[in-house]
């Protein structure tokens, strides 16, 4: 690698990673009444990234793939900031903010392949507790094979019914691995939602599956076309990698969390644990659920006290209803969480899945 290329990478990676961290903070703490204060909290990391991105010179053709990935990550990150800044100036609304944030997983997808070459990128894709974990970093670097990493099956942007999967680079087939199936929110897609969980799956050693609904959102009313599709996806994954069938988590955000109830409370569901996040629940779901399925079913409910779409009272009532029906319910109410995804809960969910957390 030439000195000029190295200098460009050294110059652009820190502001790129800082900008992505800032976008992650913004997405987590976004609450409509607090929009201005969250914007102020993240500062202007996009300005530093714009300057570093603009200073990159021409690279030899042999580094074209690396350059394209770096450019893609920078451009998607800057596009996300541009959309948010437009709303900050009064041009757009909350929908425009969510649209801008769709660029963030695209930036991460462009950047992730560089984690094998650059330790700062690899560290970025670990949760905070494992950054600097030299043993884990070494396993990640030496263990990669053609059967590990990120795969997409009919899950291109705009498509429906496909799935994305992440398999830790240090995966070995001689033991069972916990599985997390994470369902996106309404109008979302699995390819994007994968990144809400990847850091923790990579840090803790879990196989992560992120399906896309067959319709614009999950089948919450009418015929259920999604559960059969989830079972097809699960069968495909279990036939390709060694899954510990005693540790299979079905989780989801918003509509995805609600559908984890709809599908996961079915008596035939193979999932051992349910973890809806920022979801809604109708008492009829408990009445219609298989009573034997509910007995002792590990269920972890996460909800924000500031949730403006599904008020927190819904989650409190759900906790009471499911506990009364015999489920083992763990409940987390997060004071500063609005209707956004709290990535900090993932590590606790994996610890719970692995038997390290008692219900409360």
DAZI-V728157 format. One line per field, one symbol per residue. ss: DSSP state (a for helix, b for strand, c for the rest). phi: phi as a letter, one per 40 degrees, with the letter a starting at -180 (. if undefined). burial: + if it has 16 or more other C-alpha atoms within 10 Angstrom, else -. A space follows every 50 residues. Layout:
# DAZI-V728157
ss->???
phi->???
burial->???
This chain:
# DAZI-V728157
ss->ccaaaaaaaaaaaaaaaaaaaaaaaaaaaccaaaaaaaaaaaccaaaaaa aaaaccccccaaaaaaaaaaaaaaaaaaaaaaaaaaaacccccaaaaaaa aaaaaaaaaaaaaaaaccaaaaaacccaaacccaaaaaaaaaacccccbb bbbcccccccccbbbbbcccccccccbbbbbbbccccccaaaaaaacaaa aaaacbbbbbbccccccccccccccaaaaaaaaaaaaaaaccbbbbbbbb bbbcaaaaaaaaaaccccccccbbbbbcccccaaaaaaccaaaacccbbb bbbbcccccccaaaaaaaaaaaaacccbbbbbbbccccccccccaaaaaa aaaccccccc
phi->.ccccdcccccccdccccccccccccccccadcbdcccdcccgbcccccd ccccccccbddcbccdcccccccccccccccccccccdcgbhbccccccc cccccccccccddcccbbdccccdcbcdcbcgccccccccccccacbbhb bbbfbcdgcbgcabbbbdccdbccacbcbbbbbccdgcaccccdccbcdc cccbgbcbbbcbdcbcacccbgccccddcccccccccccbbcbcccbbbb babfdccccccdccccccccccbbacbfbbabdcccccccdccccgccbb bbacccdccbdcddccccdcccccchccbbbbbbcbcccbccdccccccc ccdcgbbccb
burial->----+--++-++++++++++-++++++++++---+--++--+--++-+++ -++--+---------++-+++++++++++++-+++-+---------+--+ ++++++++++++++++---++++++++--++----++--++--+---+++ -+--+----++++++++++++----+++++++++++-+++++++++++++ ++++++++++++++-+++++-----++-++--++--+---+++--+++++ ++++++++++++++++---++++++++++++----+--+---++--++++ +++++++--+++--+--++-+++-++++++++++--+++++++--++-++ -++-------
